Amino acid sequence: MAIEDEAGPESERGYIERNSIALLSNYHKPALDAPSSNWLGHYCTRERVRQPGLWNQNHVDEGYDPAFLDNLHRLVKSAEHAA
């Protein structure tokens, strides 16, 4: 999915990335969708990768802005129309 802005912390791309990671992270909370038992991340030495179940350690301990889902929906619809 293309996001046509300059990459950076204040970009739409950064907003979607931060909030997606925060939403999907299981860091210090019950896993809603735990990784499979054979996920390689279980062997990672970094707790911030192992515990949240994501190959990312940035933003795993943040909350997400529910409004980002509207932006994500708009981007997905835009990508569908472009295809």
N, CA, C and O atoms as a CHARMM CRD file, in Angstrom:
* protein
*
  332
    1    1 MET  N      0.84700  -1.15700   0.00000 PROA 1      0.00000
    2    1 MET  CA     0.00000   0.00000   0.00000 PROA 1      0.00000
    3    1 MET  C      0.90100   1.23000   0.00000 PROA 1      0.00000
    4    1 MET  O      1.77100   1.36800   0.86000 PROA 1      0.00000
    5    2 ALA  N      0.70000   2.07900  -0.92000 PROA 2      0.00000
    6    2 ALA  CA     1.52400   3.28600  -1.04000 PROA 2      0.00000
    7    2 ALA  C      0.99100   4.39800  -0.15100 PROA 2      0.00000
    8    2 ALA  O     -0.21200   4.65000  -0.08900 PROA 2      0.00000
    9    3 ILE  N      1.91200   5.05100   0.53000 PROA 3      0.00000
   10    3 ILE  CA     1.59200   6.27000   1.26900 PROA 3      0.00000
   11    3 ILE  C      2.53600   7.32200   0.71400 PROA 3      0.00000
   12    3 ILE  O      3.74500   7.27800   0.94300 PROA 3      0.00000
   13    4 GLU  N      1.97400   8.25400  -0.00700 PROA 4      0.00000
   14    4 GLU  CA     2.75800   9.21000  -0.78600 PROA 4      0.00000
   15    4 GLU  C      3.17500  10.43300   0.02200 PROA 4      0.00000
   16    4 GLU  O      2.77700  11.55500  -0.29300 PROA 4      0.00000
   17    5 ASP  N      3.97400  10.21800   1.05900 PROA 5      0.00000
   18    5 ASP  CA     4.54300  11.36000   1.77200 PROA 5      0.00000
   19    5 ASP  C      5.96400  11.03000   2.17600 PROA 5      0.00000
   20    5 ASP  O      6.39000   9.87700   2.11800 PROA 5      0.00000
   21    6 GLU  N      6.67700  12.03400   2.57600 PROA 6      0.00000
   22    6 GLU  CA     8.06400  11.86800   3.00300 PROA 6      0.00000
   23    6 GLU  C      8.09400  11.05900   4.29600 PROA 6      0.00000
   24    6 GLU  O      7.38800  11.39500   5.24700 PROA 6      0.00000
   25    7 ALA  N      8.89500  10.00400   4.34600 PROA 7      0.00000
   26    7 ALA  CA     9.00800   9.19100   5.55700 PROA 7      0.00000
   27    7 ALA  C      9.58100  10.02300   6.69000 PROA 7      0.00000
   28    7 ALA  O     10.50000  10.81600   6.48700 PROA 7      0.00000
   29    8 GLY  N      9.04000   9.83900   7.86700 PROA 8      0.00000
   30    8 GLY  CA     9.51800  10.55400   9.04900 PROA 8      0.00000
   31    8 GLY  C      8.53500  10.39500  10.18600 PROA 8      0.00000
   32    8 GLY  O      7.41800   9.92000   9.97800 PROA 8      0.00000
   33    9 PRO  N      8.93200  10.78600  11.38500 PROA 9      0.00000
   34    9 PRO  CA     8.08300  10.57200  12.55600 PROA 9      0.00000
   35    9 PRO  C      6.73600  11.28100  12.49000 PROA 9      0.00000
   36    9 PRO  O      5.77200  10.81800  13.09900 PROA 9      0.00000
   37   10 GLU  N      6.65000  12.38400  11.77000 PROA 10     0.00000
   38   10 GLU  CA     5.39100  13.13100  11.68900 PROA 10     0.00000
   39   10 GLU  C      4.62600  12.84100  10.40000 PROA 10     0.00000
   40   10 GLU  O      3.59800  13.46700  10.14100 PROA 10     0.00000
   41   11 SER  N      5.10700  11.91200   9.60000 PROA 11     0.00000
   42   11 SER  CA     4.46000  11.59500   8.32900 PROA 11     0.00000
   43   11 SER  C      3.25300  10.68900   8.54700 PROA 11     0.00000
   44   11 SER  O      3.10800  10.07100   9.60100 PROA 11     0.00000
   45   12 GLU  N      2.39900  10.61900   7.54700 PROA 12     0.00000
   46   12 GLU  CA     1.26100   9.69800   7.61500 PROA 12     0.00000
   47   12 GLU  C      1.76200   8.26700   7.69300 PROA 12     0.00000
   48   12 GLU  O      1.19800   7.44800   8.42000 PROA 12     0.00000
   49   13 ARG  N      2.79900   7.96600   6.96300 PROA 13     0.00000
   50   13 ARG  CA     3.42700   6.63700   6.99100 PROA 13     0.00000
   51   13 ARG  C      3.85900   6.28700   8.41900 PROA 13     0.00000
   52   13 ARG  O      3.59900   5.18100   8.89300 PROA 13     0.00000
   53   14 GLY  N      4.51600   7.22800   9.10300 PROA 14     0.00000
   54   14 GLY  CA     4.94300   7.01100  10.48100 PROA 14     0.00000
   55   14 GLY  C      3.75600   6.82300  11.41800 PROA 14     0.00000
   56   14 GLY  O      3.79300   5.98200  12.31700 PROA 14     0.00000
   57   15 TYR  N      2.70800   7.60600  11.20300 PROA 15     0.00000
   58   15 TYR  CA     1.48200   7.51700  12.01000 PROA 15     0.00000
   59   15 TYR  C      0.84900   6.13700  11.88000 PROA 15     0.00000
   60   15 TYR  O      0.47100   5.52600  12.88000 PROA 15     0.00000
   61   16 ILE  N      0.73400   5.64800  10.65000 PROA 16     0.00000
   62   16 ILE  CA     0.13800   4.32800  10.41000 PROA 16     0.00000
   63   16 ILE  C      1.03000   3.23600  11.00400 PROA 16     0.00000
   64   16 ILE  O      0.52900   2.30700  11.63900 PROA 16     0.00000
   65   17 GLU  N      2.33400   3.33700  10.80500 PROA 17     0.00000
   66   17 GLU  CA     3.26100   2.34000  11.34900 PROA 17     0.00000
   67   17 GLU  C      3.20200   2.28200  12.86700 PROA 17     0.00000
   68   17 GLU  O      3.03500   1.20800  13.44500 PROA 17     0.00000
   69   18 ARG  N      3.34000   3.43600  13.51500 PROA 18     0.00000
   70   18 ARG  CA     3.31500   3.48700  14.99600 PROA 18     0.00000
   71   18 ARG  C      2.04200   2.88700  15.55800 PROA 18     0.00000
   72   18 ARG  O      2.08000   2.06500  16.47400 PROA 18     0.00000
   73   19 ASN  N      0.92500   3.30000  15.00700 PROA 19     0.00000
   74   19 ASN  CA    -0.35400   2.84800  15.53300 PROA 19     0.00000
   75   19 ASN  C     -0.64200   1.39000  15.20800 PROA 19     0.00000
   76   19 ASN  O     -1.26400   0.69500  16.01200 PROA 19     0.00000
   77   20 SER  N     -0.20600   0.91700  14.05600 PROA 20     0.00000
   78   20 SER  CA    -0.37200  -0.50600  13.71700 PROA 20     0.00000
   79   20 SER  C      0.41800  -1.37800  14.68100 PROA 20     0.00000
   80   20 SER  O     -0.09000  -2.38100  15.18300 PROA 20     0.00000
   81   21 ILE  N      1.65700  -0.99300  14.93700 PROA 21     0.00000
   82   21 ILE  CA     2.49700  -1.75300  15.86900 PROA 21     0.00000
   83   21 ILE  C      1.88300  -1.72700  17.26500 PROA 21     0.00000
   84   21 ILE  O      1.79000  -2.76400  17.92200 PROA 21     0.00000
   85   22 ALA  N      1.46600  -0.55700  17.71800 PROA 22     0.00000
   86   22 ALA  CA     0.86800  -0.44400  19.05100 PROA 22     0.00000
   87   22 ALA  C     -0.40100  -1.28400  19.17000 PROA 22     0.00000
   88   22 ALA  O     -0.63900  -1.90200  20.20800 PROA 22     0.00000
   89   23 LEU  N     -1.20700  -1.31300  18.12900 PROA 23     0.00000
   90   23 LEU  CA    -2.45000  -2.09800  18.14400 PROA 23     0.00000
   91   23 LEU  C     -2.16200  -3.59400  18.18700 PROA 23     0.00000
   92   23 LEU  O     -2.81200  -4.33100  18.92900 PROA 23     0.00000
   93   24 LEU  N     -1.19900  -4.04400  17.40100 PROA 24     0.00000
   94   24 LEU  CA    -0.93900  -5.47900  17.26200 PROA 24     0.00000
   95   24 LEU  C     -0.02800  -6.04900  18.33900 PROA 24     0.00000
   96   24 LEU  O      0.06600  -7.26700  18.48700 PROA 24     0.00000
   97   25 SER  N      0.63600  -5.19700  19.08400 PROA 25     0.00000
   98   25 SER  CA     1.59600  -5.64600  20.08600 PROA 25     0.00000
   99   25 SER  C      0.92300  -6.34400  21.26500 PROA 25     0.00000
  100   25 SER  O     -0.13100  -5.92200  21.74100 PROA 25     0.00000
  101   26 ASN  N      1.56100  -7.42500  21.72500 PROA 26     0.00000
  102   26 ASN  CA     1.11800  -8.13700  22.92700 PROA 26     0.00000
  103   26 ASN  C      2.01400  -7.79900  24.12000 PROA 26     0.00000
  104   26 ASN  O      2.01700  -8.53100  25.10900 PROA 26     0.00000
  105   27 TYR  N      2.76300  -6.71600  24.04500 PROA 27     0.00000
  106   27 TYR  CA     3.74100  -6.38400  25.06700 PROA 27     0.00000
  107   27 TYR  C      3.05500  -6.03800  26.39100 PROA 27     0.00000
  108   27 TYR  O      2.27800  -5.08600  26.46600 PROA 27     0.00000
  109   28 HSD  N      3.34600  -6.80600  27.41400 PROA 28     0.00000
  110   28 HSD  CA     2.79800  -6.62100  28.76400 PROA 28     0.00000
  111   28 HSD  C      1.27400  -6.59400  28.80000 PROA 28     0.00000
  112   28 HSD  O      0.68400  -5.87500  29.60600 PROA 28     0.00000
  113   29 LYS  N      0.64300  -7.36600  27.93800 PROA 29     0.00000
  114   29 LYS  CA    -0.81100  -7.51800  27.97700 PROA 29     0.00000
  115   29 LYS  C     -1.16800  -8.88800  27.41100 PROA 29     0.00000
  116   29 LYS  O     -0.36000  -9.48600  26.70000 PROA 29     0.00000
  117   30 PRO  N     -2.34100  -9.38900  27.70800 PROA 30     0.00000
  118   30 PRO  CA    -2.73000 -10.70100  27.18400 PROA 30     0.00000
  119   30 PRO  C     -2.69900 -10.70700  25.65600 PROA 30     0.00000
  120   30 PRO  O     -3.13700  -9.75600  25.01000 PROA 30     0.00000
  121   31 ALA  N     -2.18400 -11.77300  25.10500 PROA 31     0.00000
  122   31 ALA  CA    -2.06900 -11.88300  23.64700 PROA 31     0.00000
  123   31 ALA  C     -3.44700 -12.10300  23.02500 PROA 31     0.00000
  124   31 ALA  O     -4.13700 -13.06900  23.34900 PROA 31     0.00000
  125   32 LEU  N     -3.83600 -11.20300  22.13800 PROA 32     0.00000
  126   32 LEU  CA    -5.08100 -11.37600  21.40000 PROA 32     0.00000
  127   32 LEU  C     -4.87700 -12.32000  20.22600 PROA 32     0.00000
  128   32 LEU  O     -5.78100 -13.06900  19.85700 PROA 32     0.00000
  129   33 ASP  N     -3.69200 -12.27900  19.64700 PROA 33     0.00000
  130   33 ASP  CA    -3.34400 -13.14400  18.51600 PROA 33     0.00000
  131   33 ASP  C     -1.86800 -13.48700  18.66000 PROA 33     0.00000
  132   33 ASP  O     -1.01200 -12.87000  18.02700 PROA 33     0.00000
  133   34 ALA  N     -1.58300 -14.46500  19.48800 PROA 34     0.00000
  134   34 ALA  CA    -0.20000 -14.83500  19.78500 PROA 34     0.00000
  135   34 ALA  C      0.48400 -15.42800  18.55700 PROA 34     0.00000
  136   34 ALA  O     -0.17100 -16.04200  17.71400 PROA 34     0.00000
  137   35 PRO  N      1.79900 -15.24500  18.45500 PROA 35     0.00000
  138   35 PRO  CA     2.52200 -15.86800  17.34700 PROA 35     0.00000
  139   35 PRO  C      2.50000 -17.38800  17.49200 PROA 35     0.00000
  140   35 PRO  O      2.30000 -17.91100  18.58800 PROA 35     0.00000
  141   36 SER  N      2.70000 -18.07400  16.40400 PROA 36     0.00000
  142   36 SER  CA     2.70000 -19.53400  16.43400 PROA 36     0.00000
  143   36 SER  C      3.85300 -20.05300  17.29000 PROA 36     0.00000
  144   36 SER  O      4.81800 -19.33400  17.54800 PROA 36     0.00000
  145   37 SER  N      3.74500 -21.28000  17.71600 PROA 37     0.00000
  146   37 SER  CA     4.78000 -21.86700  18.58100 PROA 37     0.00000
  147   37 SER  C      6.11900 -22.00100  17.86800 PROA 37     0.00000
  148   37 SER  O      7.15400 -22.08000  18.53000 PROA 37     0.00000
  149   38 ASN  N      6.13100 -22.02700  16.54200 PROA 38     0.00000
  150   38 ASN  CA     7.38800 -22.14800  15.80900 PROA 38     0.00000
  151   38 ASN  C      7.89200 -20.81100  15.24400 PROA 38     0.00000
  152   38 ASN  O      8.77000 -20.79900  14.38200 PROA 38     0.00000
  153   39 TRP  N      7.34500 -19.69400  15.72300 PROA 39     0.00000
  154   39 TRP  CA     7.79300 -18.36500  15.29400 PROA 39     0.00000
  155   39 TRP  C      9.23000 -18.15800  15.75500 PROA 39     0.00000
  156   39 TRP  O      9.53400 -18.36000  16.93000 PROA 39     0.00000
  157   40 LEU  N     10.10200 -17.76600  14.86300 PROA 40     0.00000
  158   40 LEU  CA    11.51900 -17.59200  15.18600 PROA 40     0.00000
  159   40 LEU  C     11.76800 -16.51000  16.23800 PROA 40     0.00000
  160   40 LEU  O     12.79600 -16.53400  16.91600 PROA 40     0.00000
  161   41 GLY  N     10.85900 -15.58600  16.37800 PROA 41     0.00000
  162   41 GLY  CA    11.01200 -14.53100  17.36000 PROA 41     0.00000
  163   41 GLY  C     11.07800 -15.03000  18.79300 PROA 41     0.00000
  164   41 GLY  O     11.59000 -14.32900  19.66700 PROA 41     0.00000
  165   42 HSD  N     10.56700 -16.23300  19.05000 PROA 42     0.00000
  166   42 HSD  CA    10.65800 -16.80900  20.39300 PROA 42     0.00000
  167   42 HSD  C     12.11500 -16.99700  20.82100 PROA 42     0.00000
  168   42 HSD  O     12.40200 -17.08500  22.01500 PROA 42     0.00000
  169   43 TYR  N     13.02000 -17.05800  19.86800 PROA 43     0.00000
  170   43 TYR  CA    14.44200 -17.28200  20.15500 PROA 43     0.00000
  171   43 TYR  C     15.24900 -15.98600  20.18100 PROA 43     0.00000
  172   43 TYR  O     16.45800 -16.01200  20.40900 PROA 43     0.00000
  173   44 CYS  N     14.59500 -14.87200  19.95100 PROA 44     0.00000
  174   44 CYS  CA    15.28500 -13.58500  19.95200 PROA 44     0.00000
  175   44 CYS  C     15.73900 -13.24300  21.36900 PROA 44     0.00000
  176   44 CYS  O     15.03100 -13.51600  22.33900 PROA 44     0.00000
  177   45 THR  N     16.90800 -12.65300  21.47900 PROA 45     0.00000
  178   45 THR  CA    17.43100 -12.28000  22.79800 PROA 45     0.00000
  179   45 THR  C     16.75600 -11.01800  23.34800 PROA 45     0.00000
  180   45 THR  O     16.92600 -10.69800  24.52400 PROA 45     0.00000
  181   46 ARG  N     16.01300 -10.31400  22.53700 PROA 46     0.00000
  182   46 ARG  CA    15.36400  -9.07300  22.96600 PROA 46     0.00000
  183   46 ARG  C     13.93000  -9.32500  23.43600 PROA 46     0.00000
  184   46 ARG  O     13.08300  -9.77900  22.66700 PROA 46     0.00000
  185   47 GLU  N     13.67700  -9.02400  24.69900 PROA 47     0.00000
  186   47 GLU  CA    12.32900  -9.21200  25.24800 PROA 47     0.00000
  187   47 GLU  C     11.29900  -8.39000  24.47500 PROA 47     0.00000
  188   47 GLU  O     10.15900  -8.82200  24.31000 PROA 47     0.00000
  189   48 ARG  N     11.70100  -7.18900  23.99600 PROA 48     0.00000
  190   48 ARG  CA    10.77000  -6.31900  23.28900 PROA 48     0.00000
  191   48 ARG  C     10.41800  -6.83300  21.89200 PROA 48     0.00000
  192   48 ARG  O      9.58700  -6.23600  21.20900 PROA 48     0.00000
  193   49 VAL  N     11.03100  -7.91500  21.46600 PROA 49     0.00000
  194   49 VAL  CA    10.62400  -8.62600  20.25000 PROA 49     0.00000
  195   49 VAL  C      9.83700  -9.86800  20.65900 PROA 49     0.00000
  196   49 VAL  O      8.74200 -10.11100  20.15200 PROA 49     0.00000
  197   50 ARG  N     10.39400 -10.64700  21.57100 PROA 50     0.00000
  198   50 ARG  CA     9.75700 -11.90900  21.99900 PROA 50     0.00000
  199   50 ARG  C      8.36400 -11.68400  22.58400 PROA 50     0.00000
  200   50 ARG  O      7.39300 -12.29700  22.14000 PROA 50     0.00000
  201   51 GLN  N      8.27200 -10.81500  23.57000 PROA 51     0.00000
  202   51 GLN  CA     7.04400 -10.66500  24.33900 PROA 51     0.00000
  203   51 GLN  C      5.88400 -10.07600  23.52800 PROA 51     0.00000
  204   51 GLN  O      4.75900 -10.55700  23.66000 PROA 51     0.00000
  205   52 PRO  N      6.11300  -9.05200  22.69400 PROA 52     0.00000
  206   52 PRO  CA     4.98800  -8.51700  21.92600 PROA 52     0.00000
  207   52 PRO  C      4.59200  -9.38400  20.73600 PROA 52     0.00000
  208   52 PRO  O      3.50200  -9.22300  20.18700 PROA 52     0.00000
  209   53 GLY  N      5.47500 -10.30700  20.33400 PROA 53     0.00000
  210   53 GLY  CA     5.15700 -11.17000  19.19700 PROA 53     0.00000
  211   53 GLY  C      5.32300 -10.48800  17.85600 PROA 53     0.00000
  212   53 GLY  O      4.69100 -10.88700  16.87800 PROA 53     0.00000
  213   54 LEU  N      6.16800  -9.46000  17.79200 PROA 54     0.00000
  214   54 LEU  CA     6.40100  -8.71700  16.54900 PROA 54     0.00000
  215   54 LEU  C      7.89400  -8.58300  16.30300 PROA 54     0.00000
  216   54 LEU  O      8.67500  -8.51400  17.25200 PROA 54     0.00000
  217   55 TRP  N      8.30000  -8.54500  15.04200 PROA 55     0.00000
  218   55 TRP  CA     9.70300  -8.28800  14.70700 PROA 55     0.00000
  219   55 TRP  C      9.93400  -6.79500  14.71200 PROA 55     0.00000
  220   55 TRP  O     10.39500  -6.22600  13.72100 PROA 55     0.00000
  221   56 ASN  N      9.62300  -6.17300  15.80000 PROA 56     0.00000
  222   56 ASN  CA     9.84000  -4.74300  15.94700 PROA 56     0.00000
  223   56 ASN  C      9.87500  -4.45500  17.42900 PROA 56     0.00000
  224   56 ASN  O      9.07400  -5.00500  18.18500 PROA 56     0.00000
  225   57 GLN  N     10.78100  -3.61000  17.85500 PROA 57     0.00000
  226   57 GLN  CA    10.79700  -3.24100  19.27000 PROA 57     0.00000
  227   57 GLN  C     10.39800  -1.80000  19.50200 PROA 57     0.00000
  228   57 GLN  O     10.23200  -1.37800  20.64600 PROA 57     0.00000
  229   58 ASN  N     10.24500  -1.05000  18.44600 PROA 58     0.00000
  230   58 ASN  CA     9.76400   0.32900  18.56800 PROA 58     0.00000
  231   58 ASN  C      8.24000   0.32700  18.64900 PROA 58     0.00000
  232   58 ASN  O      7.58000  -0.42500  17.93300 PROA 58     0.00000
  233   59 HSD  N      7.69100   1.15000  19.50100 PROA 59     0.00000
  234   59 HSD  CA     6.25300   1.39600  19.62800 PROA 59     0.00000
  235   59 HSD  C      5.46000   0.23500  20.23300 PROA 59     0.00000
  236   59 HSD  O      4.23500   0.31700  20.31800 PROA 59     0.00000
  237   60 VAL  N      6.13200  -0.85200  20.65700 PROA 60     0.00000
  238   60 VAL  CA     5.39700  -2.00900  21.18200 PROA 60     0.00000
  239   60 VAL  C      4.76200  -1.73500  22.53400 PROA 60     0.00000
  240   60 VAL  O      3.84400  -2.44800  22.94100 PROA 60     0.00000
  241   61 ASP  N      5.24100  -0.70400  23.24300 PROA 61     0.00000
  242   61 ASP  CA     4.70800  -0.40900  24.56800 PROA 61     0.00000
  243   61 ASP  C      3.83500   0.84200  24.57400 PROA 61     0.00000
  244   61 ASP  O      3.53300   1.39100  25.63400 PROA 61     0.00000
  245   62 GLU  N      3.43600   1.28500  23.39600 PROA 62     0.00000
  246   62 GLU  CA     2.61000   2.49400  23.27500 PROA 62     0.00000
  247   62 GLU  C      1.14900   2.11600  23.07400 PROA 62     0.00000
  248   62 GLU  O      0.83100   1.00700  22.64200 PROA 62     0.00000
  249   63 GLY  N      0.28000   3.04500  23.39100 PROA 63     0.00000
  250   63 GLY  CA    -1.13000   2.88500  23.05700 PROA 63     0.00000
  251   63 GLY  C     -1.34800   3.33100  21.61800 PROA 63     0.00000
  252   63 GLY  O     -0.49800   4.00500  21.03600 PROA 63     0.00000
  253   64 TYR  N     -2.46700   2.96300  21.05700 PROA 64     0.00000
  254   64 TYR  CA    -2.75900   3.39600  19.69100 PROA 64     0.00000
  255   64 TYR  C     -3.93600   4.36100  19.70300 PROA 64     0.00000
  256   64 TYR  O     -4.76800   4.34900  20.61000 PROA 64     0.00000
  257   65 ASP  N     -3.98100   5.18600  18.68600 PROA 65     0.00000
  258   65 ASP  CA    -5.06200   6.14200  18.48900 PROA 65     0.00000
  259   65 ASP  C     -6.13500   5.44900  17.65200 PROA 65     0.00000
  260   65 ASP  O     -5.89300   5.16200  16.48000 PROA 65     0.00000
  261   66 PRO  N     -7.31800   5.16900  18.21700 PROA 66     0.00000
  262   66 PRO  CA    -8.35100   4.46900  17.45300 PROA 66     0.00000
  263   66 PRO  C     -8.71900   5.16000  16.13800 PROA 66     0.00000
  264   66 PRO  O     -9.18500   4.50200  15.20700 PROA 66     0.00000
  265   67 ALA  N     -8.51800   6.46000  16.05200 PROA 67     0.00000
  266   67 ALA  CA    -8.83200   7.18700  14.81600 PROA 67     0.00000
  267   67 ALA  C     -7.94200   6.75100  13.65900 PROA 67     0.00000
  268   67 ALA  O     -8.29300   6.96000  12.49800 PROA 67     0.00000
  269   68 PHE  N     -6.79100   6.14700  13.96200 PROA 68     0.00000
  270   68 PHE  CA    -5.89700   5.72300  12.88100 PROA 68     0.00000
  271   68 PHE  C     -6.56400   4.66200  12.01400 PROA 68     0.00000
  272   68 PHE  O     -6.22800   4.52500  10.83700 PROA 68     0.00000
  273   69 LEU  N     -7.50500   3.91000  12.58000 PROA 69     0.00000
  274   69 LEU  CA    -8.18800   2.87300  11.79800 PROA 69     0.00000
  275   69 LEU  C     -8.98600   3.48300  10.64600 PROA 69     0.00000
  276   69 LEU  O     -9.09200   2.87900   9.57900 PROA 69     0.00000
  277   70 ASP  N     -9.54300   4.66900  10.85400 PROA 70     0.00000
  278   70 ASP  CA   -10.23800   5.35400   9.76000 PROA 70     0.00000
  279   70 ASP  C     -9.25300   5.74000   8.65200 PROA 70     0.00000
  280   70 ASP  O     -9.55400   5.59800   7.46600 PROA 70     0.00000
  281   71 ASN  N     -8.08200   6.22500   9.04800 PROA 71     0.00000
  282   71 ASN  CA    -7.05100   6.57500   8.05300 PROA 71     0.00000
  283   71 ASN  C     -6.58300   5.33800   7.31000 PROA 71     0.00000
  284   71 ASN  O     -6.42100   5.36500   6.09000 PROA 71     0.00000
  285   72 LEU  N     -6.36600   4.25400   8.04000 PROA 72     0.00000
  286   72 LEU  CA    -5.93300   3.00400   7.41200 PROA 72     0.00000
  287   72 LEU  C     -7.00100   2.50200   6.43700 PROA 72     0.00000
  288   72 LEU  O     -6.67700   2.06100   5.33400 PROA 72     0.00000
  289   73 HSD  N     -8.24800   2.56900   6.83500 PROA 73     0.00000
  290   73 HSD  CA    -9.34600   2.14000   5.96100 PROA 73     0.00000
  291   73 HSD  C     -9.35700   2.96900   4.67100 PROA 73     0.00000
  292   73 HSD  O     -9.51600   2.42800   3.57700 PROA 73     0.00000
  293   74 ARG  N     -9.18800   4.27500   4.81400 PROA 74     0.00000
  294   74 ARG  CA    -9.15400   5.15600   3.64000 PROA 74     0.00000
  295   74 ARG  C     -8.00200   4.77600   2.70200 PROA 74     0.00000
  296   74 ARG  O     -8.17700   4.74300   1.48400 PROA 74     0.00000
  297   75 LEU  N     -6.83400   4.49300   3.26900 PROA 75     0.00000
  298   75 LEU  CA    -5.67600   4.11900   2.45100 PROA 75     0.00000
  299   75 LEU  C     -5.89400   2.78800   1.74100 PROA 75     0.00000
  300   75 LEU  O     -5.52100   2.63100   0.57800 PROA 75     0.00000
  301   76 VAL  N     -6.49600   1.83600   2.43800 PROA 76     0.00000
  302   76 VAL  CA    -6.76500   0.53100   1.82100 PROA 76     0.00000
  303   76 VAL  C     -7.77100   0.70200   0.68000 PROA 76     0.00000
  304   76 VAL  O     -7.58200   0.13600  -0.39600 PROA 76     0.00000
  305   77 LYS  N     -8.82800   1.46900   0.90200 PROA 77     0.00000
  306   77 LYS  CA    -9.81900   1.70400  -0.15300 PROA 77     0.00000
  307   77 LYS  C     -9.16900   2.40000  -1.35500 PROA 77     0.00000
  308   77 LYS  O     -9.46900   2.07200  -2.50300 PROA 77     0.00000
  309   78 SER  N     -8.30100   3.33600  -1.09200 PROA 78     0.00000
  310   78 SER  CA    -7.59800   4.04300  -2.15400 PROA 78     0.00000
  311   78 SER  C     -6.71900   3.08500  -2.95500 PROA 78     0.00000
  312   78 SER  O     -6.65500   3.16700  -4.18100 PROA 78     0.00000
  313   79 ALA  N     -6.04300   2.17400  -2.25100 PROA 79     0.00000
  314   79 ALA  CA    -5.18000   1.18800  -2.91600 PROA 79     0.00000
  315   79 ALA  C     -6.02800   0.22500  -3.75600 PROA 79     0.00000
  316   79 ALA  O     -5.61700  -0.17600  -4.84500 PROA 79     0.00000
  317   80 GLU  N     -7.19100  -0.13700  -3.25700 PROA 80     0.00000
  318   80 GLU  CA    -8.07900  -1.03500  -4.01400 PROA 80     0.00000
  319   80 GLU  C     -8.52800  -0.39500  -5.30900 PROA 80     0.00000
  320   80 GLU  O     -8.57700  -1.05500  -6.34700 PROA 80     0.00000
  321   81 HSD  N     -8.85800   0.88900  -5.25800 PROA 81     0.00000
  322   81 HSD  CA    -9.31100   1.59800  -6.46100 PROA 81     0.00000
  323   81 HSD  C     -8.18900   1.81000  -7.46100 PROA 81     0.00000
  324   81 HSD  O     -8.43200   1.89600  -8.66500 PROA 81     0.00000
  325   82 ALA  N     -6.96000   1.89600  -6.96500 PROA 82     0.00000
  326   82 ALA  CA    -5.80400   2.10700  -7.84300 PROA 82     0.00000
  327   82 ALA  C     -5.40200   0.81900  -8.55000 PROA 82     0.00000
  328   82 ALA  O     -4.76200   0.86200  -9.60000 PROA 82     0.00000
  329   83 ALA  N     -5.77200  -0.32500  -7.98400 PROA 83     0.00000
  330   83 ALA  CA    -5.36000  -1.63200  -8.54900 PROA 83     0.00000
  331   83 ALA  C     -6.16300  -2.01700  -9.76900 PROA 83     0.00000
  332   83 ALA  O     -5.93400  -3.07900 -10.34900 PROA 83     0.00000
